Structure formats: C-alpha cells, structure tokens
Amino acid sequence: MLLALLVATTAGPSLAADPPEGSTPPAVGADAPSIALRDPSGAMYILSDYVGPGAAAPRRALVLNFFATWCAPCQAELPVLGRLQARFGPQGVDVLLIDVGEKPAEVEAWLPNAPAGVRVLLDRYAVTAERYGAAKRIPQTFVVLADGRVALHVQGADEDLESKLSSTLERALVTASGG
C-alpha cells in the first residue's frame, strides 16, 4: 500500500513530460522570437515593427528584460536598465521591461517604480516569456540587434549586467554605423 501511494504521488506527468517547446532561451546569433504584447495603457508593441527586415520604426537594438514586480533581483537591476536607457536611448536603443505572469492591476500599481523612459509590457500568461525560456526563471535579459538576432543573453541576477549590456550595445552601435 505504501509503495502504491509513493508511486502514485511521484509518478506524474510533470516528471515524464518533455519541457514545453520554446522553454530554451534563443541562442546568441539566432532570430529573436516574436513579441506582440500590450503596455499597461493598452498600446500594442510588436517586435517586428522595431527590428528585423522591414521594420516600420527601426531601432538599432533592443534590451528585453523579463521581470516581475515581486522579484527582488529584478528590482535590483532597474537602476542599471534606467541608466542604459538614458545613455543609449538617444542612439536608437530601447530598453523594455516584460512583466511575466502578473495581473495588469498589479503592474499598474508598480509603474511609478519603473525607470524613466523604459517601456513596460505585460506578458500576463507568460507566453512570450516561454518563447524566450524565461517563464520559470527571472530576471533574464536579452539584447536584440537591428537585424532581429539575439546578441546577448544574461540569465539570472548578474553583478556585471551593466558592463555586459554596455559593451554589447557599444559594439552594435559601431557595427550599425559602419565602423
């Protein structure tokens, strides 16, 4: 009886199931997975409008940071992301915070804490986070270049985040200007 109970409680579909498709972060050099998310005001943000072939409002690079308002390591990264937006924004780089799995009202209440100039997008059901392998572990940060390819992926809190992002963005800007 005890053996049957042990088997019944440990043998479940989660142990035998393969990880969901898209649960692995895109590799550096790979095309960035698509994004179509709304911000708290309801405005739609579509990645292909900003990077990749045929971008209607081309940017030189995007920094995508998957976070949650309750995540302490995520909150610790906010000053870095704000500095990057201030420094690289005028050169055609956008920093985007993608909130994973929270209700819009929770994010709206948190918005005064967002760094100036950084756009916040809502991924209520973690669909986009799943495509980026970020649904189960945050923070995760990606740099997507103007051609739509991933240039950098930083998983988890990283004390060198600012230097890694800065050097990647500096190289991207030099490359984009033909230097």
Contacts in CASP RR format, 6 or more apart in sequence:
PFRMAT RR
TARGET T0000
AUTHOR 0000-0000-0000
METHOD contacts of the structure
MODEL  1
MLLALLVATTAGPSLAADPPEGSTPPAVGADAPSIALRDPSGAMYILSDY
VGPGAAAPRRALVLNFFATWCAPCQAELPVLGRLQARFGPQGVDVLLIDV
GEKPAEVEAWLPNAPAGVRVLLDRYAVTAERYGAAKRIPQTFVVLADGRV
ALHVQGADEDLESKLSSTLERALVTASGG
20 130 0 8 1.000
22 33 0 8 1.000
22 130 0 8 1.000
22 131 0 8 1.000
22 133 0 8 1.000
23 130 0 8 1.000
23 133 0 8 1.000
23 135 0 8 1.000
23 136 0 8 1.000
24 133 0 8 1.000
25 132 0 8 1.000
25 133 0 8 1.000
25 134 0 8 1.000
25 140 0 8 1.000
25 142 0 8 1.000
25 153 0 8 1.000
25 155 0 8 1.000
26 32 0 8 1.000
26 33 0 8 1.000
26 132 0 8 1.000
26 142 0 8 1.000
26 150 0 8 1.000
26 153 0 8 1.000
27 150 0 8 1.000
27 153 0 8 1.000
28 150 0 8 1.000
28 151 0 8 1.000
28 152 0 8 1.000
28 153 0 8 1.000
29 149 0 8 1.000
29 150 0 8 1.000
29 151 0 8 1.000
30 149 0 8 1.000
30 150 0 8 1.000
31 148 0 8 1.000
31 149 0 8 1.000
31 150 0 8 1.000
32 47 0 8 1.000
32 51 0 8 1.000
32 64 0 8 1.000
32 142 0 8 1.000
32 144 0 8 1.000
32 148 0 8 1.000
32 149 0 8 1.000
32 150 0 8 1.000
33 128 0 8 1.000
33 131 0 8 1.000
33 132 0 8 1.000
34 46 0 8 1.000
34 47 0 8 1.000
34 48 0 8 1.000
34 131 0 8 1.000
35 45 0 8 1.000
35 46 0 8 1.000
35 47 0 8 1.000
35 64 0 8 1.000
35 98 0 8 1.000
35 121 0 8 1.000
35 128 0 8 1.000
36 44 0 8 1.000
36 45 0 8 1.000
36 46 0 8 1.000
36 47 0 8 1.000
36 128 0 8 1.000
37 44 0 8 1.000
37 45 0 8 1.000
37 98 0 8 1.000
37 121 0 8 1.000
37 122 0 8 1.000
37 123 0 8 1.000
37 128 0 8 1.000
38 44 0 8 1.000
38 45 0 8 1.000
38 121 0 8 1.000
38 122 0 8 1.000
39 45 0 8 1.000
39 119 0 8 1.000
39 120 0 8 1.000
39 121 0 8 1.000
39 122 0 8 1.000
40 104 0 8 1.000
40 107 0 8 1.000
40 108 0 8 1.000
40 111 0 8 1.000
40 120 0 8 1.000
40 122 0 8 1.000
45 96 0 8 1.000
45 119 0 8 1.000
45 121 0 8 1.000
47 62 0 8 1.000
47 144 0 8 1.000
47 148 0 8 1.000
48 54 0 8 1.000
48 55 0 8 1.000
49 55 0 8 1.000
49 56 0 8 1.000
49 57 0 8 1.000
50 57 0 8 1.000
50 58 0 8 1.000
50 59 0 8 1.000
50 62 0 8 1.000
50 94 0 8 1.000
51 58 0 8 1.000
51 59 0 8 1.000
51 61 0 8 1.000
51 62 0 8 1.000
51 144 0 8 1.000
51 145 0 8 1.000
51 146 0 8 1.000
51 147 0 8 1.000
51 148 0 8 1.000
52 58 0 8 1.000
52 146 0 8 1.000
52 147 0 8 1.000
52 148 0 8 1.000
53 147 0 8 1.000
55 146 0 8 1.000
58 146 0 8 1.000
59 92 0 8 1.000
59 93 0 8 1.000
59 94 0 8 1.000
59 146 0 8 1.000
60 91 0 8 1.000
60 92 0 8 1.000
60 93 0 8 1.000
60 145 0 8 1.000
60 146 0 8 1.000
60 172 0 8 1.000
60 173 0 8 1.000
60 176 0 8 1.000
61 88 0 8 1.000
61 92 0 8 1.000
61 93 0 8 1.000
61 94 0 8 1.000
61 143 0 8 1.000
61 144 0 8 1.000
61 145 0 8 1.000
61 146 0 8 1.000
61 151 0 8 1.000
61 169 0 8 1.000
61 172 0 8 1.000
61 173 0 8 1.000
61 176 0 8 1.000
62 93 0 8 1.000
62 94 0 8 1.000
62 95 0 8 1.000
62 96 0 8 1.000
62 143 0 8 1.000
62 144 0 8 1.000
63 81 0 8 1.000
63 84 0 8 1.000
63 93 0 8 1.000
63 94 0 8 1.000
63 95 0 8 1.000
63 96 0 8 1.000
63 141 0 8 1.000
63 142 0 8 1.000
63 143 0 8 1.000
63 165 0 8 1.000
63 169 0 8 1.000
64 96 0 8 1.000
64 98 0 8 1.000
64 132 0 8 1.000
64 141 0 8 1.000
64 142 0 8 1.000
64 143 0 8 1.000
64 144 0 8 1.000
65 74 0 8 1.000
65 77 0 8 1.000
65 81 0 8 1.000
65 95 0 8 1.000
65 96 0 8 1.000
65 97 0 8 1.000
65 98 0 8 1.000
65 139 0 8 1.000
65 140 0 8 1.000
65 141 0 8 1.000
66 98 0 8 1.000
66 100 0 8 1.000
66 123 0 8 1.000
66 129 0 8 1.000
66 132 0 8 1.000
66 134 0 8 1.000
66 138 0 8 1.000
66 139 0 8 1.000
66 140 0 8 1.000
66 141 0 8 1.000
67 74 0 8 1.000
67 75 0 8 1.000
67 77 0 8 1.000
67 97 0 8 1.000
67 98 0 8 1.000
67 99 0 8 1.000
67 100 0 8 1.000
67 138 0 8 1.000
67 139 0 8 1.000
68 74 0 8 1.000
68 99 0 8 1.000
68 100 0 8 1.000
68 101 0 8 1.000
68 102 0 8 1.000
68 138 0 8 1.000
69 75 0 8 1.000
69 99 0 8 1.000
69 102 0 8 1.000
69 106 0 8 1.000
69 107 0 8 1.000
69 110 0 8 1.000
69 113 0 8 1.000
70 102 0 8 1.000
71 138 0 8 1.000
71 139 0 8 1.000
73 138 0 8 1.000
73 139 0 8 1.000
73 156 0 8 1.000
73 157 0 8 1.000
74 138 0 8 1.000
74 139 0 8 1.000
75 113 0 8 1.000
76 157 0 8 1.000
77 139 0 8 1.000
77 141 0 8 1.000
77 157 0 8 1.000
77 161 0 8 1.000
78 113 0 8 1.000
78 114 0 8 1.000
78 115 0 8 1.000
79 115 0 8 1.000
80 161 0 8 1.000
80 162 0 8 1.000
80 165 0 8 1.000
81 95 0 8 1.000
81 97 0 8 1.000
81 115 0 8 1.000
81 118 0 8 1.000
82 95 0 8 1.000
82 115 0 8 1.000
82 116 0 8 1.000
82 117 0 8 1.000
82 118 0 8 1.000
83 162 0 8 1.000
84 93 0 8 1.000
84 95 0 8 1.000
84 162 0 8 1.000
84 165 0 8 1.000
84 166 0 8 1.000
84 169 0 8 1.000
85 93 0 8 1.000
85 94 0 8 1.000
85 95 0 8 1.000
85 115 0 8 1.000
85 116 0 8 1.000
85 117 0 8 1.000
85 118 0 8 1.000
86 116 0 8 1.000
86 117 0 8 1.000
87 166 0 8 1.000
88 95 0 8 1.000
88 169 0 8 1.000
88 173 0 8 1.000
89 95 0 8 1.000
91 173 0 8 1.000
93 169 0 8 1.000
93 172 0 8 1.000
93 173 0 8 1.000
94 119 0 8 1.000
95 115 0 8 1.000
95 117 0 8 1.000
95 118 0 8 1.000
95 119 0 8 1.000
96 118 0 8 1.000
96 119 0 8 1.000
96 120 0 8 1.000
96 121 0 8 1.000
97 114 0 8 1.000
97 118 0 8 1.000
97 119 0 8 1.000
97 120 0 8 1.000
97 121 0 8 1.000
98 120 0 8 1.000
98 121 0 8 1.000
98 123 0 8 1.000
98 128 0 8 1.000
98 129 0 8 1.000
99 107 0 8 1.000
99 120 0 8 1.000
99 121 0 8 1.000
99 122 0 8 1.000
99 123 0 8 1.000
100 123 0 8 1.000
100 126 0 8 1.000
100 129 0 8 1.000
100 134 0 8 1.000
100 135 0 8 1.000
100 138 0 8 1.000
101 123 0 8 1.000
101 124 0 8 1.000
101 125 0 8 1.000
101 126 0 8 1.000
101 129 0 8 1.000
102 122 0 8 1.000
102 124 0 8 1.000
103 124 0 8 1.000
104 122 0 8 1.000
104 124 0 8 1.000
107 120 0 8 1.000
107 122 0 8 1.000
111 120 0 8 1.000
114 120 0 8 1.000
123 129 0 8 1.000
126 135 0 8 1.000
129 135 0 8 1.000
129 138 0 8 1.000
132 140 0 8 1.000
132 142 0 8 1.000
133 140 0 8 1.000
134 140 0 8 1.000
137 155 0 8 1.000
137 156 0 8 1.000
138 156 0 8 1.000
139 156 0 8 1.000
139 157 0 8 1.000
140 153 0 8 1.000
140 154 0 8 1.000
140 155 0 8 1.000
140 156 0 8 1.000
141 152 0 8 1.000
141 153 0 8 1.000
141 154 0 8 1.000
141 161 0 8 1.000
141 165 0 8 1.000
142 150 0 8 1.000
142 152 0 8 1.000
142 153 0 8 1.000
142 154 0 8 1.000
143 150 0 8 1.000
143 151 0 8 1.000
143 152 0 8 1.000
143 165 0 8 1.000
143 168 0 8 1.000
143 169 0 8 1.000
143 172 0 8 1.000
144 150 0 8 1.000
144 151 0 8 1.000
145 151 0 8 1.000
145 172 0 8 1.000
145 176 0 8 1.000
146 172 0 8 1.000
146 176 0 8 1.000
151 168 0 8 1.000
151 171 0 8 1.000
151 172 0 8 1.000
152 164 0 8 1.000
152 165 0 8 1.000
152 168 0 8 1.000
154 161 0 8 1.000
154 164 0 8 1.000
154 165 0 8 1.000
158 164 0 8 1.000
END
